[in-house]
Amino acid sequence: MEKSKVLSIDSLYDLLEKKTDFEKRLDQINMSKLIYKGMGDCEITFIEAPTGIGKTYSSLIPSIVEIGLNSSKILYLTAKIVLQDQLIKKDLPNLHKIAEIDFKYGLIKGRSNYFCWLRFDEAMRTQGLIYQNDLDSIRNWARVSQEGDLNEYDDFLNYELKDVISVDYEDCPGRKCPYLLSGACHYFRLVNSLNDLDILVSNYHTFFFNLVNGSFPFNYDHILMDEAHHLPEILSSVCTRQISKNFLNYFLPRGFALKIVDREPEILSPVLNDLKFLENYVNNLKTLYENFFEELQGYCLDPKVNKGSKMVTFHDALSFLEKNGNEIIEVSKRILREFDEWEKFFQKVGTKGLADAKLKYYKKKIDFYALAISDFLSLNDYPNFSYSFFIEKGCLSIEPVYVNGIFKNFLDLQPPKSVTLYSATLTPDKKTFTYLENELGFKADNKMIYESVFNYKKQAKLIIPQNFDIDPKSSLFSTQVAYAIERILDDFGGHALVLFTSQKNLNETKKLIVSKKRKFRYLFQGEKPNIQLIEEFSNDSSSVLFGLNSFWEGIDVPGPSLSLLIIDRIPFPNPSDPMMIMREKNEGREVFNKSYLPSAKLSLRQGFGRLIRSKSDVGVFVILDFRILKWGFLELFRPCDILYMWEAELVRKFIWEGE
């Protein structure tokens, strides 16, 4: 990389201002300097930087300086694809053009996003007659694609087909694959080029998955973690194991012996019938799993236990399930010994590694799920309810209740020199990082909470209608919420985002809204892809968008389209969630202050953040939950003016006339 005279944060910001319409902001520059200090001192840094500060440039500019001075490698992690696209297609190209420093950048996604020639060959053999035209078209695309990113190929009509031609970590022969040896493997070509980069953009799941399975394929010095408020839930997701009644039918389908032989038929065809005996063992195992889940399901459907819930936690189920569970473990061990013998045979006859990879793939699945059953049967041995065991929709899940300590363990697998976590909402109260530190299990060396660049006193109002005092726990709440939302929208005439905490509340409102003609257009989450809904909402300024969880963040619609934000109730975690049940067992009476309240405040701050996206925006936030007056929630919205009655004329004047 060619070094430049431009080697300071201030000079890079000066260049930005000189060459573009960029306007320097003091907090943005200070944030860059704090990140740069953390890099230089090899420290952990937590930063809360509200919308409008410019977090991406705040983090990329010190990275470029660090690259220019010390030839460092920077890993930039995000939670959402939208931000990855923004970085790769907009922010990094702009800075590369302006900075006068020759740095290289790129992106890596999860393996399943990339085309695999070996699995494509299998698809041609097994599904070629069904998908002949699709597969021919995909082959032509793959021959010219540089990276083999399946998201580049816009003509996929069959997502099941997409799934069977993508890279699968456990089914990959690695260095023994003929396509890798010939240089045709898109994924390994990409992986082998990563260390030529100075900045690599990726996502949290890909990062943690690679660490668990060996190492991350980029020798980073510093890690930037954007959208870091997602970290606890992502860590929990990465460490969760799930098994279902039908998993063996999916991962070890009928005729799997032939799939092994098909990898290297010239060597293994003579032993096909012998391998089929292995299938008989596996079929026996499938029967045991079916019996186990039928027994488990029967327990969960017991009205004395279930009480109508879709989700059940259980410690008392063990005596019912122990016999079948232990039999599964024993049969699995016998099958794994058979697999070991076949591996030795493959080595003896000189297979090339392709059949071995398939065999190991099946072996790994059996071992993984036998271990999950073993853990389930041992759940009383876990201290302090550290794991939650529950069944939902026929799937048994084993999930850590707390991730404190897990994050540090991940980082220790491939230690960086520095780590910076930042987001618009890292604190529940805009005061301290205590909640995040407790959730992740370690403290930061540097901490900073920046003030918003927006003038909320002039730009936003909060309305808490005191005449709407229905208890959110009441059975009447969803119906009354629907009527209240209908009235507000009819009064105001659209221009609104309506966020719900439950599908039931959304459905009640939808039923009412679509029952008669309105002067505004309505868009409901689930009717079209989210990206399309947001685009239509942004383009039609009088429309109303109704959404659930995924719309509480990530929507960036400045201007009149989003002038009114309505939230049905405070987004407290569901008390019947197995994770919250286990937390309550651990934390007792403190569970509300330690878990429920901070989680609700973080989510509410994210939702409110949709309203004001620029200095010219003006908006009104209506919440239909009188509990907002308690537990310090109002402090989150200072210095907004607070009104206690919905007055349509006043709102219209504020939005349209600035009064």
Buried (B, 14 or more C-beta within 10 A) or exposed (E): EEEBEBBBBEBBBEBBEEEEEBEEBEBBBBBBBBBBBBBBEBBBBBBBBBBBBBBBBBBBBBBBBBBBBEEBBBBBBBBBBBBBEBBBEEBBEBBBEBBBBEBBBBBBBBBBBBBBBBBBBBBBEBBBEEBEEBBEBBBEBBEEBEBBBBEEBEEBEEEEBBEBBBBBBBBBBEEBBBBBEEEBBBBBBBBEBBEEBBBBBBBBBBBBBBBEEEEBBBEBBBBBBBBBBBBBBBBBBBBEBEBBBBBBEEBBEEEBBBBBBBBBEEBBEEBBEEBBEBBEBBEEBBEBBBBBBEBBBEBBEEEEBBEEEEBBBBEEBBEBBEEBBEBBBEBBEEBBEBBEEBBEBBEEEEBBBBBBBBBBBBBBBBBBBBBBBBBBBEBEEBEEBEBBBBBBEEBBBBBBBBBBEBBEEBBEEBEBBBBBBBBBBBBBBBEEBEBBBBBBBBEBBBBBBBEBBBEBEBBBBBBBBEEBEBEBEEEEBBBBBBEBBBBBBBBBBBBBBBBBBBEEBBBBBBEBBEEEEBEBEBBBBEEEEBEEBBEBBBEBBBBBBBBBBEBBBBBBBEEBBBBBBBBBBBBBBEEEBBBBBBBBBBBEEEBBEBBBBBBBBBBBBBBBBBBBBEEEBBBBBBBBBBBBEEBEBBEBBEEBBBBEEBEEEBBBEBBEEEE
